[in-house]
Amino acid sequence: MGVLKEKVAYLKGLTEGMELPKGKDEGKIIILILELLGDMASAVEAMEVIQDEFADDLGDLEDEVEELNEIICEEYEDYDDDYNSILTTCENCGVDIEFTPDEINEDGKIICPACKQEIDFCCDCEECKALEAEGSEVADTGEGMAKGKGRGRGKAK
């Protein structure tokens, strides 16, 4: 029994010992007030139980969030190394090539590791699309990709 319920029970015992006249208005009011206090004490006790359950659940959630955060951070560290890699297909031999913007030479070309041929490369960034629309020869240094979203699907020319 909670502290509030004990105090209400004590008050009820005192009023019973006083032998209040049940027929008079004062006695009826005191009895009704004590019943109301008993109901309120029960409600508060129920809320304390629910609050304790919520506190336990919150502690469990905090632990789970911490575990997920550790997993995400570990995965991000692994992913971050490959973040700026680009994937394309060699137009000469059909081999998929993965490289970084640093591997694109000044002329916008990469060398296929399989057939050793130079491949004109343009990423799908807005800068390269604008140059293509103008009809000019694209010589991307990879800056568009370095600033872009990383692991993209480039196209060989």
VODOKE-759250 format. One record per residue (C-alpha): residue number from 1; residue in one letter; y, x, z. Coordinates in Angstrom, 3 decimals. Layout:
BEGIN
seq,type,v,u,w
NUM,a,Y,X,Z
...
***
This chain:
BEGIN
seq,type,v,u,w
1,m,0.000,0.000,0.000
2,g,3.430,1.302,-0.935
3,v,6.285,1.913,1.472
4,l,8.215,-1.144,0.242
5,k,5.241,-3.441,0.756
6,e,4.757,-2.078,4.266
7,k,8.388,-2.785,5.135
8,v,8.186,-6.320,3.735
9,a,4.988,-6.922,5.716
10,y,6.742,-5.653,8.835
11,l,9.667,-8.049,8.261
12,k,7.265,-10.967,7.743
13,g,5.537,-10.112,11.011
14,l,8.875,-10.054,12.838
15,t,9.892,-13.437,11.468
16,e,6.521,-14.964,12.385
17,g,6.931,-13.621,15.894
18,m,10.377,-15.213,16.114
19,e,8.806,-18.595,15.433
20,l,11.522,-19.751,13.060
21,p,11.663,-23.486,12.631
22,k,10.140,-24.126,9.196
23,g,11.895,-27.425,8.793
24,k,15.420,-26.012,9.095
25,d,17.295,-24.561,6.140
26,e,17.759,-21.150,7.782
27,g,14.021,-20.736,8.265
28,k,13.263,-21.812,4.679
29,i,15.776,-19.317,3.282
30,i,14.408,-16.432,5.334
31,i,10.832,-17.242,4.292
32,l,11.850,-17.446,0.604
33,i,13.770,-14.163,0.855
34,l,10.728,-12.444,2.359
35,e,8.492,-13.808,-0.422
36,l,11.003,-12.561,-3.012
37,l,11.068,-9.149,-1.344
38,g,7.253,-9.069,-1.463
39,d,7.263,-9.888,-5.194
40,m,9.908,-7.232,-5.850
41,a,7.928,-4.636,-3.885
42,s,4.826,-5.438,-5.976
43,a,6.825,-5.125,-9.217
44,v,8.325,-1.791,-8.162
45,e,4.892,-0.485,-7.204
46,a,3.495,-1.528,-10.620
47,m,6.399,0.234,-12.356
48,e,5.732,3.391,-10.339
49,v,2.108,3.375,-11.533
50,i,3.227,2.929,-15.154
51,q,5.843,5.669,-14.741
52,d,3.198,8.061,-13.413
53,e,0.970,7.266,-16.424
54,f,3.888,7.882,-18.796
55,a,4.664,11.179,-17.073
56,d,1.038,12.280,-17.531
57,d,1.088,11.211,-21.206
58,l,4.388,13.021,-21.748
59,g,2.940,16.197,-20.270
60,d,-0.052,15.909,-22.620
61,l,2.264,15.368,-25.599
62,e,4.354,18.394,-24.653
63,d,1.207,20.511,-24.570
64,e,0.103,19.190,-27.982
65,v,3.546,19.820,-29.505
66,e,3.489,23.364,-28.173
67,e,0.037,23.955,-29.705
68,l,1.154,22.505,-33.056
69,n,4.295,24.622,-32.972
70,e,2.200,27.758,-32.482
71,i,-0.097,26.783,-35.370
72,i,2.844,26.021,-37.669
73,c,4.587,29.276,-36.790
74,e,1.418,31.265,-37.498
75,e,0.895,29.455,-40.821
76,y,4.551,29.925,-41.771
77,e,4.358,33.654,-41.100
78,d,1.354,33.859,-43.434
79,y,3.051,31.648,-46.041
80,d,6.403,33.422,-45.837
81,d,4.936,36.552,-47.440
82,d,4.085,34.579,-50.606
83,y,7.145,32.322,-50.560
84,n,8.875,33.865,-53.563
85,s,5.805,34.289,-55.738
86,i,5.784,32.756,-59.216
87,l,2.760,31.544,-61.132
88,t,2.581,31.477,-64.941
89,t,0.013,31.820,-67.709
90,c,-0.028,34.697,-70.188
91,e,0.657,33.411,-73.699
92,n,-1.489,36.194,-75.174
93,c,-4.707,36.115,-73.144
94,g,-4.421,32.875,-71.123
95,v,-4.811,34.570,-67.720
96,d,-2.899,33.089,-64.767
97,i,-0.407,35.620,-63.457
98,e,1.202,35.598,-60.024
99,f,4.232,37.804,-59.453
100,t,7.517,38.031,-57.569
101,p,11.050,37.887,-59.008
102,d,11.328,41.630,-58.355
103,e,8.648,42.250,-60.989
104,i,10.724,40.688,-63.788
105,n,12.512,43.455,-65.701
106,e,16.152,43.407,-66.853
107,d,15.151,41.812,-70.165
108,g,13.507,38.846,-68.426
109,k,10.001,40.073,-69.182
110,i,6.880,40.695,-67.159
111,i,3.770,42.683,-68.061
112,c,0.450,40.866,-68.002
113,p,-1.961,42.797,-65.768
114,a,-4.924,41.698,-67.925
115,c,-3.812,42.442,-71.505
116,k,-0.839,44.746,-70.676
117,q,1.416,42.831,-73.088
118,e,5.062,42.051,-72.307
119,i,5.742,38.367,-71.810
120,d,9.169,36.708,-71.959
121,f,9.503,34.774,-68.762
122,c,11.837,32.010,-67.732
123,c,11.535,30.071,-64.539
124,d,12.304,26.353,-64.390
125,c,15.598,26.847,-62.569
126,e,18.813,25.134,-63.725
127,e,20.276,28.465,-64.821
128,c,17.448,29.114,-67.275
129,k,17.459,25.520,-68.546
130,a,21.189,25.777,-69.293
131,l,20.659,29.019,-71.226
132,e,17.821,27.451,-73.201
133,a,19.976,24.430,-74.032
134,e,22.663,26.757,-75.419
135,g,20.019,28.310,-77.657
136,s,20.644,31.790,-76.349
137,e,17.960,34.336,-75.601
138,v,17.002,33.957,-71.934
139,a,17.109,37.124,-69.925
140,d,16.533,35.942,-66.380
141,t,16.443,38.630,-63.737
142,g,14.656,36.318,-61.354
143,e,17.757,35.482,-59.377
144,g,17.336,31.796,-60.105
145,m,13.842,31.870,-58.664
146,a,14.855,34.022,-55.708
147,k,17.472,31.448,-54.778
148,g,15.196,28.553,-55.673
149,k,12.298,26.930,-53.960
150,g,9.868,29.830,-54.233
151,r,6.345,29.244,-55.393
152,g,7.066,27.599,-58.742
153,r,5.298,27.127,-62.030
154,g,7.106,29.280,-64.551
155,k,6.650,29.209,-68.277
156,a,6.047,32.074,-70.587
157,k,7.955,32.131,-73.869
***
